[in-house]
Amino acid sequence: MSDGTPRVGADRLLALTDRLAGQRVLVLADLVLDRFLTGSPKRISREAPVLILRYDGESVLPGGGANAVANIRALGGEPLPIGFVGADESGRRLRAELAARGITTTGILEVPDYRTPTKTRIVAGFPHGTKQQIVRYDVEDELPEDDAAHARLAAGIRAAAADARVAVVSDYGYGAARPALLPALREALGPEGVVIVDSRYRLGDYQGADGATPNEEEAEA
């Protein structure tokens, strides 16, 4: 039973996905590394009422705005990511993960005295059973006030916009993607450019964007 809301059929969605192939998309993003530590339950600790795991392995994936970058690539597009990482192991691993997917990383700038946002999930389960997240801890820093780094970011936006007519802003509150850069994006893309925004905390501040992708909580706000 329809509620009167227009529906987009699967054929239309598949056709739009096919049209993404080869399209260059500027992505102004707060870049995050997602890290997963997996283990098998061993016993309850004598030191505290916590589960002891036997280490099984570790994996990393692009997270936050870097996940949007990886998704565009997986759908056949050519993302041009612009953002910051720290001069640390997480930053190096994140750039390596993107490069392994055939994504250019020239617009990803390394900032001294900044830790790449990293979300580490401890996941437990038996080898052939369902895995469950036990806990997550986050490494987070505020970007230092570095005029030179932000000038390089603006230059990266202009360079990437020369090859794109669509920009995605993926704002997780870490300081690279921010509403103040929307006019610069508009100018760089030109009058035919399209800007799509995903912002976790301040979607309403992106006045003048062409579209947004809020979840339920963000839409209610």
N, C-alpha and C positions, 0 to 999 in steps of 0.2 A: 504494500500500500504506500503510495507516494505522498510525501508531505508538501509537495509543490516545489521543492528545491531542485534546481537543474542538476542533472547527473551527467558525468562524463563517462562514456563507454570505454571498455577495454581497448577497442580498436583505435579510438582517438588517442588514448594515452600511449599505445604502442607506436602510433604514427609520429607523435611528438617526440618520443624517445629516439626513434630512428633519425629524426631531423637534427638531433644533438650531435651526431657523428661528425667529427672534424671541426665543430664550432669552438672557437676560442672564447673562454670565459674568464674575465678578471675576477679574482676572489680575494677581497680584503678580509683577512681572517685573524682571529685570535687562535694561534696554533697550539695544540695540546698533544702530548704523547700519552696514549693509553697503554698501560703495562699490566700484564696478567701473570700472577704467580700461582701455579696450580700444585695441589698436593693431595695425597690420599690420607684419609683419617687413620691415625695410629692408636691413640689412647687419650684419656683426659690427663692433663698435667697434675702432678703432685704439688706444684708451686702455686697454682691458681686454678679456678674452675674454668679452664679454657681447653680447647681441642688442640692436640699436637698433630701436625701433619708431617708426612714424609714427602719431601720435595720431589715433584715430578718434572717440572719444567717451567719455562718462562717464555712469553711471547709479547710482542709490542705491535701496536696498530696506530695509525693516525687518528687522533681524537680532536674533539672540539671543532674549530673551523677547518682543521686539516682533514677531518672526516668528510666534510662537504667537498673538499678538494678531491679526495680519493673517490667519492661517489660520482662526481662529474666525469672523472677519468674512466670509471667502470662502465658508465653509460655511453662511452665513445667520444665524449667531449675532450677538449684540450684546455685544462685549467691553467691559469697563470696566477699562482698564489703570491700574495704580498703580505708580509707579516714579520714578526720577530721571533727569534729563539735565543737562548742563552749560549754562552761559550762553554757548554757542558756536554756530558755524555748523552743526556736526553735530547738535546738539540741536534747532535750529530746523528743519533739513531733515527730521529724523526725525519731529517732530510734524506737519510739513506732509504727509509721506507718509501718516501715519496718518489725518489729517483728510481727505485726498483720497479715502480709502476709506470715509468716513462714520463714522469712529471718534472718539468723544469723547476729548479729551485733557486734560480738567480735572483728572484725577488724576495727571498727569505733572508733577512738581515740578522747578523749575529750581534748581540748587545752584551758588552762586558758587565759584570756585576749584576746579572739578571739570570735567574734560574728558569729554564723552560718549564711551563706548567705541565705537571706530570701527575696522572691519576693512576695509582697502583691498586689493583684489586686482588685480594687473596681469595682464591677459588678452590673449593674442596669437593671431593667426590671419589667414589671408587672407579677403577679404570674403565669399567663397562657400564657405569651408572650415570645418573644425572649429576652434573656439577652445580654447586651452589656457591654464590658469593658470600663470604664470611664477614669481610670487612674491607673498607677502602680507605686509603689515606692519600691526601693530595699535597703535592709540592706547589706552592703558589708564591709569586712575588709581584710587587707593583713595579711597572717599568720605571727606570730612573728618568729624571727630567734631562733628556739628552736632545738638545736642539738639532745636533748634527744627525742623529739617528732618525728623527722625525722628518728632517729635510730629505734624507735618503729614501724614506718611505714614500714621501710625496713624489720624488723623482721616479721611483719604481711604479707608482700608479700611472704617471704620465706615459712611461715607456710601455707598460702593458696595455694601456688603453688604445695605443696606436694599432694594436693587433686584435682588438675586441670591440664588440658593440653592446655587450651585456656585462654587467658587474653584479657579483653577489657579495653582500656584506654579512659576515658571520661573526656576530658580536657576543662573546662570552664574558665580557667585563674585564679583560686583561690589559686593555689599553691600546692595542693596535687598531682594531676596528672601533670607530667612535663616530657619533653623529656629526661632529665638526668637520669631518672629511667628506660628507655628502656633496657639498657644493663643488669641491675639487674633483670628485668622481664625475659629476654631471658635466663639468667643463671639459674634462679630459675625454669623455666618451662622445661629446658632441650632441647636437639636438636630437639625433635619432637613437641615442643610447638608452638602455633600459637598466634600471637599478632595482634589484630584489634584496630585501633585508630579512635576516633572521637574527633577532636580538632577544637575549634571555631576560634582561632586566629593564630595558628602556626603549622598547619598540616605539612608543609614542613620541620619542624625541627625534625620530627619523622622518620629519615632515618633508613631503615631496618625493618620497620613494614611489616607484611604480607598482610594487607589490610586496607582500610579506608572507611569511610562513609561520604564523604563531601556533603553538600548541594550545590546549584548552585553557590552561592557567594564564598564558600570555594574552589570549584573546579576551578573557574575562577582565584582565587588568586594563 
